[in-house]
Amino acid sequence: MAEVHDLVYHGGGGFIYSEVYNMPIQTRKFHIRKINDHIEKQNEEYEKTRKGSQITNSKQLARPNIPQADFTTSVKAPKK
């Protein structure tokens, strides 16, 4: 019964419960294996992308050489 649930839930809307319940076991296992392979490939691509972004984020970004304003000194408002 767990296979039926997993295939309906992770099947991306391609299967309904009654179809999967009445499906031959070999066909059901085939589809589950294909879904597992697809999810593993997605995870590998995600990890590659994440590792690539960590390398670029670790480098310092080039920033313009603009002096920072000093707001700590007190400035009086002009009198009218």
C-alpha positions in Angstrom: 0.0 0.0 0.0 2.9 2.4 0.6 4.0 2.0 -3.0 0.5 3.0 -4.2 0.5 6.1 -2.0 4.1 7.1 -3.0 3.3 6.7 -6.7 0.1 8.7 -6.5 1.7 11.4 -4.3 5.0 11.8 -6.1 3.7 11.0 -9.6 3.1 14.6 -10.3 -0.6 14.2 -10.9 -0.1 11.6 -13.6 -1.7 8.8 -11.6 -4.9 8.3 -9.7 -5.3 5.8 -6.8 -7.5 3.3 -8.6 -5.1 3.2 -11.6 -2.1 2.5 -9.4 -4.0 0.0 -7.2 -4.9 -2.0 -10.2 -1.6 -1.6 -12.0 0.7 -4.7 -12.3 3.4 -4.7 -9.6 6.2 -4.7 -12.2 4.8 -1.6 -13.9 4.3 0.1 -10.5 7.9 -0.6 -9.5 9.2 0.7 -12.9 7.4 4.0 -12.4 8.6 4.3 -8.8 12.2 3.6 -10.0 11.9 6.3 -12.7 10.6 8.9 -10.2 13.5 8.1 -7.8 16.0 8.5 -10.6 14.5 11.8 -11.6 14.6 13.1 -8.0 18.2 12.0 -7.6 19.2 13.8 -10.8 17.4 17.0 -9.6 19.2 16.8 -6.2 22.6 16.3 -7.9 22.0 19.4 -10.1 20.9 21.4 -7.1 24.1 20.4 -5.2 26.2 21.4 -8.2 24.5 24.7 -8.5 24.7 25.3 -4.8 28.4 24.5 -4.7 29.1 26.8 -7.7 27.3 29.7 -6.0 29.3 29.2 -2.8 32.5 29.7 -4.7 31.4 32.9 -6.3 29.8 34.3 -3.1 33.0 33.6 -1.1 34.9 36.1 -3.3 34.6 39.7 -2.2 32.5 41.9 -4.4 34.0 44.9 -6.0 32.6 48.0 -4.5 32.9 51.6 -5.7 35.4 53.8 -3.8 32.9 56.2 -2.3 33.7 57.7 1.1 31.1 56.9 3.7 29.2 59.9 5.2 29.8 60.6 8.9 26.5 61.1 10.6 27.9 61.1 14.1 28.7 64.8 14.2 25.9 67.1 15.2 24.7 69.6 12.7 22.4 72.5 13.7 19.4 73.4 11.6 19.7 76.8 10.0 17.7 79.6 11.7 15.0 81.5 9.8 
